[in-house]
Amino acid sequence: MDLVKELDFYRLENKITPQALAEQFGVSFVTVNRWFNNKTRPSKIQQYQIEKFFSYRMGKSTKKRKR
């Protein structure tokens, strides 16, 4: 799945606003909105941060399942 689509899916599943997501990644709401509307793509640094975020979230959810 495309990284931006995955991020949008995560946002919708967890009821997170685009504004809150933007704050979490240290970018503006406009930037996140442009990603979701396919106007721009995250930079390489932003992609790395998103991938790091997902790997952390996946590790965290895996730990919860093991309990």
Protein Blocks (a to p, Z undefined) as FASTA:
>chain_A
ZZklmmmmmmmmnopafklmmmmnopafklmmmmmnomaccdfklmmmmmmmmmmmmmmm
mmmmmZZ
